[in-house]
């Protein structure tokens, strides 16, 4: 049988969701917020959808990252009402968050290009 994912879907054992490399969660969160204000569940859903289900973020790690990014003035948080009529904290990118996103995207592209060069046959 296939192990369940967080949403109760099943995935073949040979294809578990990808583990996040250290430091990539901040980049993914910042990138999702380019789309506009989102609450935690919306960010988690956007990451899952935009990665084709390959990356499924654990709630505790996501909220820890959100608090850290807010504390570092990269995100601005406001309270609002979600689609299911519940109180939710919505996050948007601040100016410093947009700058950090540009820096982290450039660093990630440089890193992934270097790894890609290494993985290509000689």
N, CA, C and O atoms as a GROMACS GRO file, in nm:
protein
  488
    1UNK      N    1   0.084  -0.120   0.000
    1UNK     CA    2   0.000   0.000   0.000
    1UNK      C    3   0.087   0.124   0.000
    1UNK      O    4   0.206   0.116   0.031
    2UNK      N    5   0.031   0.235  -0.033
    2UNK     CA    6   0.103   0.360  -0.039
    2UNK      C    7   0.086   0.438   0.091
    2UNK      O    8  -0.022   0.439   0.150
    3UNK      N    9   0.193   0.504   0.136
    3UNK     CA   10   0.180   0.585   0.258
    3UNK      C   11   0.096   0.710   0.232
    3UNK      O   12   0.106   0.770   0.125
    4UNK      N   13   0.013   0.750   0.330
    4UNK     CA   14  -0.069   0.871   0.309
    4UNK      C   15   0.017   0.996   0.321
    4UNK      O   16   0.112   1.001   0.399
    5UNK      N   17  -0.018   1.096   0.242
    5UNK     CA   18   0.043   1.227   0.258
    5UNK      C   19  -0.042   1.304   0.357
    5UNK      O   20  -0.141   1.250   0.407
    6UNK      N   21  -0.007   1.428   0.386
    6UNK     CA   22  -0.081   1.506   0.485
    6UNK      C   23  -0.227   1.523   0.448
    6UNK      O   24  -0.311   1.530   0.538
    7UNK      N   25  -0.259   1.530   0.321
    7UNK     CA   26  -0.397   1.557   0.284
    7UNK      C   27  -0.478   1.429   0.262
    7UNK      O   28  -0.591   1.434   0.213
    8UNK      N   29  -0.419   1.314   0.298
    8UNK     CA   30  -0.491   1.190   0.284
    8UNK      C   31  -0.479   1.129   0.146
    8UNK      O   32  -0.539   1.025   0.118
    9UNK      N   33  -0.401   1.191   0.058
    9UNK     CA   34  -0.378   1.134  -0.073
    9UNK      C   35  -0.272   1.025  -0.058
    9UNK      O   36  -0.203   1.018   0.044
   10UNK      N   37  -0.259   0.940  -0.158
   10UNK     CA   38  -0.160   0.834  -0.150
   10UNK      C   39  -0.057   0.854  -0.260
   10UNK      O   40  -0.088   0.894  -0.372
   11UNK      N   41   0.066   0.823  -0.224
   11UNK     CA   42   0.178   0.842  -0.316
   11UNK      C   43   0.261   0.712  -0.311
   11UNK      O   44   0.279   0.656  -0.203
   12UNK      N   45   0.311   0.665  -0.426
   12UNK     CA   46   0.393   0.543  -0.425
   12UNK      C   47   0.513   0.560  -0.331
   12UNK      O   48   0.570   0.669  -0.321
   13UNK      N   49   0.552   0.451  -0.262
   13UNK     CA   50   0.662   0.458  -0.167
   13UNK      C   51   0.792   0.501  -0.235
   13UNK      O   52   0.878   0.561  -0.170
   14UNK      N   53   0.807   0.473  -0.362
   14UNK     CA   54   0.930   0.511  -0.431
   14UNK      C   55   0.934   0.661  -0.460
   14UNK      O   56   1.037   0.712  -0.504
   15UNK      N   57   0.824   0.732  -0.437
   15UNK     CA   58   0.819   0.874  -0.465
   15UNK      C   59   0.767   0.953  -0.346
   15UNK      O   60   0.660   1.014  -0.354
   16UNK      N   61   0.841   0.954  -0.235
   16UNK     CA   62   0.796   1.036  -0.122
   16UNK      C   63   0.813   1.183  -0.155
   16UNK      O   64   0.889   1.218  -0.246
   17UNK      N   65   0.744   1.270  -0.082
   17UNK     CA   66   0.763   1.412  -0.106
   17UNK      C   67   0.907   1.449  -0.072
   17UNK      O   68   0.971   1.386   0.012
   18UNK      N   69   0.955   1.552  -0.139
   18UNK     CA   70   1.094   1.594  -0.122
   18UNK      C   71   1.115   1.665   0.010
   18UNK      O   72   1.031   1.744   0.053
   19UNK      N   73   1.227   1.637   0.074
   19UNK     CA   74   1.264   1.709   0.195
   19UNK      C   75   1.320   1.844   0.154
   19UNK      O   76   1.388   1.857   0.053
   20UNK      N   77   1.291   1.945   0.234
   20UNK     CA   78   1.344   2.079   0.208
   20UNK      C   79   1.490   2.087   0.248
   20UNK      O   80   1.530   2.039   0.354
   21UNK      N   81   1.570   2.146   0.162
   21UNK     CA   82   1.707   2.176   0.199
   21UNK      C   83   1.705   2.291   0.298
   21UNK      O   84   1.619   2.379   0.291
   22UNK      N   85   1.799   2.291   0.390
   22UNK     CA   86   1.804   2.396   0.491
   22UNK      C   87   1.810   2.532   0.421
   22UNK      O   88   1.890   2.554   0.330
   23UNK      N   89   1.725   2.624   0.466
   23UNK     CA   90   1.725   2.759   0.412
   23UNK      C   91   1.630   2.782   0.296
   23UNK      O   92   1.607   2.897   0.258
   24UNK      N   93   1.574   2.676   0.238
   24UNK     CA   94   1.487   2.697   0.122
   24UNK      C   95   1.345   2.736   0.160
   24UNK      O   96   1.274   2.796   0.079
   25UNK      N   97   1.301   2.704   0.280
   25UNK     CA   98   1.164   2.736   0.319
   25UNK      C   99   1.140   2.886   0.315
   25UNK      O  100   1.036   2.930   0.267
   26UNK      N  101   1.234   2.966   0.364
   26UNK     CA  102   1.219   3.112   0.359
   26UNK      C  103   1.201   3.159   0.216
   26UNK      O  104   1.115   3.243   0.188
   27UNK      N  105   1.282   3.106   0.126
   27UNK     CA  106   1.273   3.144  -0.015
   27UNK      C  107   1.135   3.109  -0.071
   27UNK      O  108   1.075   3.190  -0.140
   28UNK      N  109   1.086   2.990  -0.041
   28UNK     CA  110   0.955   2.948  -0.093
   28UNK      C  111   0.842   3.035  -0.038
   28UNK      O  112   0.750   3.071  -0.111
   29UNK      N  113   0.850   3.067   0.091
   29UNK     CA  114   0.748   3.153   0.152
   29UNK      C  115   0.750   3.290   0.087
   29UNK      O  116   0.645   3.342   0.048
   30UNK      N  117   0.867   3.350   0.076
   30UNK     CA  118   0.878   3.484   0.017
   30UNK      C  119   0.826   3.483  -0.127
   30UNK      O  120   0.757   3.575  -0.169
   31UNK      N  121   0.859   3.378  -0.201
   31UNK     CA  122   0.817   3.370  -0.342
   31UNK      C  123   0.665   3.358  -0.352
   31UNK      O  124   0.604   3.420  -0.440
   32UNK      N  125   0.603   3.281  -0.265
   32UNK     CA  126   0.458   3.266  -0.269
   32UNK      C  127   0.389   3.399  -0.241
   32UNK      O  128   0.283   3.427  -0.298
   33UNK      N  129   0.446   3.480  -0.155
   33UNK     CA  130   0.382   3.605  -0.117
   33UNK      C  131   0.390   3.711  -0.226
   33UNK      O  132   0.326   3.816  -0.214
   34UNK      N  133   0.466   3.686  -0.331
   34UNK     CA  134   0.465   3.775  -0.447
   34UNK      C  135   0.325   3.774  -0.509
   34UNK      O  136   0.283   3.871  -0.572
   35UNK      N  137   0.254   3.663  -0.492
   35UNK     CA  138   0.120   3.648  -0.548
   35UNK      C  139   0.017   3.735  -0.476
   35UNK      O  140  -0.092   3.759  -0.528
   36UNK      N  141   0.051   3.782  -0.356
   36UNK     CA  142  -0.040   3.865  -0.278
   36UNK      C  143  -0.049   3.814  -0.136
   36UNK      O  144   0.014   3.715  -0.100
   37UNK      N  145  -0.129   3.883  -0.053
   37UNK     CA  146  -0.142   3.845   0.089
   37UNK      C  147  -0.196   3.702   0.103
   37UNK      O  148  -0.288   3.662   0.032
   38UNK      N  149  -0.139   3.628   0.197
   38UNK     CA  150  -0.183   3.490   0.223
   38UNK      C  151  -0.169   3.460   0.371
   38UNK      O  152  -0.084   3.516   0.440
   39UNK      N  153  -0.254   3.369   0.418
   39UNK     CA  154  -0.238   3.316   0.554
   39UNK      C  155  -0.156   3.188   0.544
   39UNK      O  156  -0.127   3.141   0.435
   40UNK      N  157  -0.119   3.133   0.659
   40UNK     CA  158  -0.031   3.017   0.662
   40UNK      C  159  -0.079   2.900   0.578
   40UNK      O  160  -0.002   2.842   0.503
   41UNK      N  161  -0.206   2.865   0.592
   41UNK     CA  162  -0.257   2.752   0.515
   41UNK      C  163  -0.251   2.781   0.365
   41UNK      O  164  -0.221   2.692   0.285
   42UNK      N  165  -0.278   2.906   0.327
   42UNK     CA  166  -0.271   2.944   0.186
   42UNK      C  167  -0.130   2.931   0.132
   42UNK      O  168  -0.110   2.888   0.019
   43UNK      N  169  -0.031   2.969   0.213
   43UNK     CA  170   0.109   2.957   0.172
   43UNK      C  171   0.146   2.810   0.155
   43UNK      O  172   0.208   2.772   0.056
   44UNK      N  173   0.107   2.729   0.253
   44UNK     CA  174   0.135   2.586   0.246
   44UNK      C  175   0.072   2.524   0.121
   44UNK      O  176   0.135   2.445   0.051
   45UNK      N  177  -0.052   2.560   0.093
   45UNK     CA  178  -0.121   2.509  -0.026
   45UNK      C  179  -0.053   2.556  -0.154
   45UNK      O  180  -0.038   2.478  -0.249
   46UNK      N  181  -0.011   2.683  -0.158
   46UNK     CA  182   0.055   2.736  -0.277
   46UNK      C  183   0.186   2.663  -0.303
   46UNK      O  184   0.218   2.632  -0.418
   47UNK      N  185   0.261   2.636  -0.198
   47UNK     CA  186   0.387   2.562  -0.216
   47UNK      C  187   0.360   2.424  -0.272
   47UNK      O  188   0.426   2.380  -0.366
   48UNK      N  189   0.263   2.356  -0.214
   48UNK     CA  190   0.228   2.221  -0.260
   48UNK      C  191   0.181   2.224  -0.406
   48UNK      O  192   0.226   2.142  -0.487
   49UNK      N  193   0.092   2.317  -0.439
   49UNK     CA  194   0.038   2.324  -0.575
   49UNK      C  195   0.146   2.363  -0.676
   49UNK      O  196   0.156   2.301  -0.782
   50UNK      N  197   0.225   2.465  -0.644
   50UNK     CA  198   0.324   2.514  -0.740
   50UNK      C  199   0.441   2.419  -0.760
   50UNK      O  200   0.515   2.431  -0.857
   51UNK      N  201   0.459   2.323  -0.667
   51UNK     CA  202   0.564   2.223  -0.684
   51UNK      C  203   0.507   2.090  -0.732
   51UNK      O  204   0.576   1.988  -0.730
   52UNK      N  205   0.383   2.092  -0.775
   52UNK     CA  206   0.320   1.970  -0.825
   52UNK      C  207   0.306   1.863  -0.718
   52UNK      O  208   0.305   1.744  -0.748
   53UNK      N  209   0.296   1.905  -0.592
   53UNK     CA  210   0.281   1.811  -0.483
   53UNK      C  211   0.412   1.751  -0.435
   53UNK      O  212   0.412   1.666  -0.346
   54UNK      N  213   0.524   1.793  -0.493
   54UNK     CA  214   0.654   1.737  -0.456
   54UNK      C  215   0.702   1.787  -0.320
   54UNK      O  216   0.776   1.716  -0.251
   55UNK      N  217   0.661   1.907  -0.281
   55UNK     CA  218   0.703   1.962  -0.153
   55UNK      C  219   0.580   1.988  -0.067
   55UNK      O  220   0.489   2.061  -0.106
   56UNK      N  221   0.580   1.926   0.050
   56UNK     CA  222   0.470   1.940   0.145
   56UNK      C  223   0.531   1.991   0.274
   56UNK      O  224   0.604   1.918   0.341
   57UNK      N  225   0.502   2.113   0.310
   57UNK     CA  226   0.564   2.176   0.426
   57UNK      C  227   0.492   2.137   0.554
   57UNK      O  228   0.369   2.142   0.562
   58UNK      N  229   0.568   2.099   0.654
   58UNK     CA  230   0.514   2.067   0.786
   58UNK      C  231   0.469   2.198   0.851
   58UNK      O  232   0.543   2.297   0.849
   59UNK      N  233   0.349   2.199   0.908
   59UNK     CA  234   0.292   2.322   0.965
   59UNK      C  235   0.385   2.389   1.066
   59UNK      O  236   0.404   2.510   1.061
   60UNK      N  237   0.442   2.311   1.156
   60UNK     CA  238   0.528   2.370   1.260
   60UNK      C  239   0.646   2.445   1.199
   60UNK      O  240   0.680   2.554   1.244
   61UNK      N  241   0.707   2.388   1.096
   61UNK     CA  242   0.821   2.452   1.030
   61UNK      C  243   0.776   2.580   0.959
   61UNK      O  244   0.846   2.681   0.960
   62UNK      N  245   0.659   2.574   0.896
   62UNK     CA  246   0.608   2.691   0.825
   62UNK      C  247   0.582   2.807   0.921
   62UNK      O  248   0.625   2.919   0.896
   63UNK      N  249   0.513   2.780   1.030
   63UNK     CA  250   0.479   2.888   1.122
   63UNK      C  251   0.602   2.943   1.193
   63UNK      O  252   0.609   3.062   1.224
   64UNK      N  253   0.699   2.857   1.219
   64UNK     CA  254   0.825   2.903   1.276
   64UNK      C  255   0.894   2.999   1.178
   64UNK      O  256   0.947   3.103   1.218
   65UNK      N  257   0.894   2.963   1.050
   65UNK     CA  258   0.954   3.049   0.948
   65UNK      C  259   0.877   3.181   0.935
   65UNK      O  260   0.938   3.287   0.923
   66UNK      N  261   0.744   3.174   0.938
   66UNK     CA  262   0.664   3.297   0.927
   66UNK      C  263   0.692   3.392   1.043
   66UNK      O  264   0.708   3.512   1.022
   67UNK      N  265   0.699   3.339   1.164
   67UNK     CA  266   0.728   3.424   1.280
   67UNK      C  267   0.867   3.486   1.269
   67UNK      O  268   0.887   3.604   1.300
   68UNK      N  269   0.964   3.406   1.224
   68UNK     CA  270   1.101   3.456   1.209
   68UNK      C  271   1.108   3.566   1.102
   68UNK      O  272   1.172   3.669   1.122
   69UNK      N  273   1.043   3.543   0.989
   69UNK     CA  274   1.044   3.641   0.880
   69UNK      C  275   0.972   3.770   0.922
   69UNK      O  276   1.014   3.880   0.884
   70UNK      N  277   0.865   3.756   1.000
   70UNK     CA  278   0.795   3.874   1.050
   70UNK      C  279   0.883   3.949   1.150
   70UNK      O  280   0.893   4.072   1.146
   71UNK      N  281   0.947   3.876   1.240
   71UNK     CA  282   1.035   3.937   1.340
   71UNK      C  283   1.150   4.012   1.274
   71UNK      O  284   1.195   4.116   1.323
   72UNK      N  285   1.199   3.959   1.160
   72UNK     CA  286   1.310   4.021   1.088
   72UNK      C  287   1.264   4.132   0.993
   72UNK      O  288   1.342   4.181   0.912
   73UNK      N  289   1.136   4.170   1.004
   73UNK     CA  290   1.076   4.277   0.923
   73UNK      C  291   1.077   4.249   0.772
   73UNK      O  292   1.081   4.342   0.692
   74UNK      N  293   1.074   4.122   0.736
   74UNK     CA  294   1.066   4.086   0.594
   74UNK      C  295   0.920   4.070   0.552
   74UNK      O  296   0.887   4.085   0.434
   75UNK      N  297   0.834   4.041   0.649
   75UNK     CA  298   0.690   4.026   0.623
   75UNK      C  299   0.614   4.125   0.710
   75UNK      O  300   0.658   4.163   0.818
   76UNK      N  301   0.498   4.165   0.659
   76UNK     CA  302   0.405   4.246   0.735
   76UNK      C  303   0.282   4.159   0.758
   76UNK      O  304   0.230   4.100   0.664
   77UNK      N  305   0.237   4.151   0.883
   77UNK     CA  306   0.123   4.066   0.916
   77UNK      C  307   0.005   4.150   0.962
   77UNK      O  308   0.021   4.245   1.039
   78UNK      N  309  -0.113   4.113   0.915
   78UNK     CA  310  -0.237   4.178   0.959
   78UNK      C  311  -0.341   4.068   0.980
   78UNK      O  312  -0.337   3.963   0.917
   79UNK      N  313  -0.434   4.096   1.070
   79UNK     CA  314  -0.541   3.999   1.096
   79UNK      C  315  -0.657   4.024   1.002
   79UNK      O  316  -0.692   4.139   0.973
   80UNK      N  317  -0.717   3.915   0.955
   80UNK     CA  318  -0.832   3.925   0.867
   80UNK      C  319  -0.919   3.802   0.883
   80UNK      O  320  -0.901   3.724   0.977
   81UNK      N  321  -1.013   3.784   0.792
   81UNK     CA  322  -1.104   3.670   0.795
   81UNK      C  323  -1.077   3.584   0.673
   81UNK      O  324  -1.069   3.634   0.560
   82UNK      N  325  -1.062   3.454   0.695
   82UNK     CA  326  -1.032   3.361   0.586
   82UNK      C  327  -1.159   3.328   0.508
   82UNK      O  328  -1.268   3.372   0.542
   83UNK      N  329  -1.142   3.249   0.401
   83UNK     CA  330  -1.255   3.207   0.317
   83UNK      C  331  -1.360   3.128   0.395
   83UNK      O  332  -1.478   3.131   0.362
   84UNK      N  333  -1.315   3.056   0.498
   84UNK     CA  334  -1.411   2.978   0.577
   84UNK      C  335  -1.457   3.054   0.701
   84UNK      O  336  -1.502   2.995   0.799
   85UNK      N  337  -1.446   3.188   0.694
   85UNK     CA  338  -1.499   3.279   0.796
   85UNK      C  339  -1.432   3.264   0.933
   85UNK      O  340  -1.496   3.280   1.037
   86UNK      N  341  -1.303   3.233   0.931
   86UNK     CA  342  -1.226   3.224   1.055
   86UNK      C  343  -1.123   3.336   1.058
   86UNK      O  344  -1.078   3.384   0.954
   87UNK      N  345  -1.087   3.376   1.178
   87UNK     CA  346  -0.984   3.478   1.194
   87UNK      C  347  -0.849   3.419   1.153
   87UNK      O  348  -0.814   3.309   1.195
   88UNK      N  349  -0.774   3.491   1.070
   88UNK     CA  350  -0.647   3.441   1.020
   88UNK      C  351  -0.547   3.556   1.007
   88UNK      O  352  -0.584   3.670   0.981
   89UNK      N  353  -0.422   3.523   1.026
   89UNK     CA  354  -0.315   3.621   1.012
   89UNK      C  355  -0.267   3.616   0.867
   89UNK      O  356  -0.223   3.511   0.818
   90UNK      N  357  -0.277   3.729   0.798
   90UNK     CA  358  -0.235   3.739   0.659
   90UNK      C  359  -0.099   3.804   0.651
   90UNK      O  360  -0.071   3.903   0.720
   91UNK      N  361  -0.014   3.749   0.566
   91UNK     CA  362   0.122   3.799   0.551
   91UNK      C  363   0.140   3.860   0.412
   91UNK      O  364   0.087   3.809   0.313
   92UNK      N  365   0.214   3.970   0.406
   92UNK     CA  366   0.253   4.033   0.279
   92UNK      C  367   0.402   4.060   0.286
   92UNK      O  368   0.461   4.068   0.393
   93UNK      N  369   0.461   4.076   0.169
   93UNK     CA  370   0.603   4.110   0.162
   93UNK      C  371   0.624   4.256   0.195
   93UNK      O  372   0.553   4.343   0.142
   94UNK      N  373   0.719   4.284   0.281
   94UNK     CA  374   0.761   4.421   0.305
   94UNK      C  375   0.872   4.454   0.206
   94UNK      O  376   0.915   4.368   0.129
   95UNK      N  377   0.918   4.578   0.206
   95UNK     CA  378   1.026   4.619   0.115
   95UNK      C  379   1.151   4.535   0.138
   95UNK      O  380   1.216   4.492   0.042
   96UNK      N  381   1.185   4.512   0.264
   96UNK     CA  382   1.303   4.430   0.295
   96UNK      C  383   1.282   4.286   0.248
   96UNK      O  384   1.377   4.220   0.206
   97UNK      N  385   1.159   4.237   0.254
   97UNK     CA  386   1.128   4.102   0.206
   97UNK      C  387   1.146   4.089   0.056
   97UNK      O  388   1.194   3.987   0.007
   98UNK      N  389   1.108   4.193  -0.018
   98UNK     CA  390   1.128   4.191  -0.164
   98UNK      C  391   1.278   4.191  -0.197
   98UNK      O  392   1.321   4.120  -0.288
   99UNK      N  393   1.354   4.270  -0.124
   99UNK     CA  394   1.501   4.271  -0.146
   99UNK      C  395   1.560   4.134  -0.114
   99UNK      O  396   1.641   4.081  -0.191
  100UNK      N  397   1.519   4.077   0.001
  100UNK     CA  398   1.571   3.945   0.039
  100UNK      C  399   1.533   3.840  -0.064
  100UNK      O  400   1.613   3.752  -0.095
  101UNK      N  401   1.412   3.847  -0.117
  101UNK     CA  402   1.368   3.751  -0.218
  101UNK      C  403   1.458   3.759  -0.340
  101UNK      O  404   1.502   3.655  -0.391
  102UNK      N  405   1.487   3.879  -0.388
  102UNK     CA  406   1.577   3.892  -0.505
  102UNK      C  407   1.714   3.831  -0.475
  102UNK      O  408   1.770   3.760  -0.559
  103UNK      N  409   1.767   3.858  -0.357
  103UNK     CA  410   1.898   3.804  -0.319
  103UNK      C  411   1.895   3.651  -0.311
  103UNK      O  412   1.984   3.584  -0.361
  104UNK      N  413   1.791   3.598  -0.246
  104UNK     CA  414   1.781   3.453  -0.229
  104UNK      C  415   1.755   3.380  -0.360
  104UNK      O  416   1.807   3.271  -0.382
  105UNK      N  417   1.676   3.442  -0.450
  105UNK     CA  418   1.654   3.381  -0.581
  105UNK      C  419   1.784   3.374  -0.659
  105UNK      O  420   1.814   3.272  -0.721
  106UNK      N  421   1.863   3.480  -0.656
  106UNK     CA  422   1.992   3.481  -0.726
  106UNK      C  423   2.085   3.376  -0.668
  106UNK      O  424   2.151   3.303  -0.742
  107UNK      N  425   2.090   3.366  -0.536
  107UNK     CA  426   2.176   3.267  -0.469
  107UNK      C  427   2.131   3.126  -0.504
  107UNK      O  428   2.214   3.039  -0.531
  108UNK      N  429   1.999   3.103  -0.504
  108UNK     CA  430   1.946   2.970  -0.536
  108UNK      C  431   1.978   2.931  -0.680
  108UNK      O  432   2.019   2.818  -0.707
  109UNK      N  433   1.960   3.023  -0.772
  109UNK     CA  434   1.990   2.993  -0.914
  109UNK      C  435   2.138   2.960  -0.932
  109UNK      O  436   2.173   2.868  -1.006
  110UNK      N  437   2.223   3.035  -0.865
  110UNK     CA  438   2.368   3.009  -0.872
  110UNK      C  439   2.400   2.871  -0.815
  110UNK      O  440   2.476   2.795  -0.874
  111UNK      N  441   2.341   2.840  -0.699
  111UNK     CA  442   2.363   2.710  -0.634
  111UNK      C  443   2.313   2.596  -0.722
  111UNK      O  444   2.385   2.499  -0.744
  112UNK      N  445   2.189   2.606  -0.771
  112UNK     CA  446   2.132   2.497  -0.849
  112UNK      C  447   2.205   2.479  -0.982
  112UNK      O  448   2.216   2.366  -1.030
  113UNK      N  449   2.254   2.587  -1.042
  113UNK     CA  450   2.332   2.576  -1.166
  113UNK      C  451   2.464   2.502  -1.139
  113UNK      O  452   2.508   2.422  -1.221
  114UNK      N  453   2.526   2.531  -1.024
  114UNK     CA  454   2.650   2.463  -0.989
  114UNK      C  455   2.627   2.314  -0.968
  114UNK      O  456   2.705   2.231  -1.014
  115UNK      N  457   2.519   2.279  -0.897
  115UNK     CA  458   2.487   2.138  -0.874
  115UNK      C  459   2.454   2.071  -1.006
  115UNK      O  460   2.496   1.958  -1.030
  116UNK      N  461   2.380   2.139  -1.092
  116UNK     CA  462   2.344   2.084  -1.222
  116UNK      C  463   2.470   2.055  -1.305
  116UNK      O  464   2.478   1.951  -1.372
  117UNK      N  465   2.567   2.146  -1.302
  117UNK     CA  466   2.692   2.123  -1.375
  117UNK      C  467   2.762   1.997  -1.322
  117UNK      O  468   2.818   1.919  -1.400
  118UNK      N  469   2.759   1.978  -1.192
  118UNK     CA  470   2.824   1.861  -1.133
  118UNK      C  471   2.752   1.732  -1.172
  118UNK      O  472   2.817   1.629  -1.194
  119UNK      N  473   2.621   1.736  -1.182
  119UNK     CA  474   2.545   1.615  -1.211
  119UNK      C  475   2.548   1.574  -1.358
  119UNK      O  476   2.519   1.458  -1.390
  120UNK      N  477   2.583   1.665  -1.446
  120UNK     CA  478   2.590   1.631  -1.589
  120UNK      C  479   2.706   1.537  -1.615
  120UNK      O  480   2.812   1.549  -1.554
  121UNK      N  481   2.685   1.442  -1.707
  121UNK     CA  482   2.794   1.350  -1.740
  121UNK      C  483   2.916   1.429  -1.793
  121UNK      O  484   2.903   1.529  -1.863
  122UNK      N  485   3.033   1.380  -1.756
  122UNK     CA  486   3.157   1.449  -1.798
  122UNK      C  487   3.183   1.433  -1.945
  122UNK      O  488   3.283   1.485  -1.996
   0.00000   0.00000   0.00000
